């Protein structure tokens, strides 16, 4: 190799020092980050009880629907006390 193509290590390091500026991190940030990473903190999940509310709404809808159908059947299909319907009485 020719000497002009060879790279001087000292020159190379000086060039890198000029191009890359060393940054000093904030000490409080580093300390806070170290504490967060090294501490064993317990993680808990929030337990939502929304499923009970949803279940209550579904059951209330089912029971109210059943009750409404029962009332409508009683209104439109009444039976006499002796078990004979109005249609059978009319045919006599």
C-alpha positions, 0 to 999 in steps of 0.5 A: 500500500502507498503511504498516502492511502494509509490512515493514521490512527491519530488523525482518524481519532481526531476527526471522530472527536471533531464530528461527534460531540460528547454529551453529558447526561442529566444526573437526576435523569440517570438516577431516576432511571436507575431507581425505576429499573432496579426496584422491584415494584409490583404491578397490579391490574385494575379489576373492573366490575363492568361485567356485573352491570352488563350482566344485570342489564341483560338479565333485566331485559330478558325478564322484562321481555318475558313479563311483557309477553306473559301480560300480552298473552293474558290480555289477548288469550284470556281463559274462563275460570271453568277452562272454557275459552270464549271461542268455545262458548260462542259456538254453542 
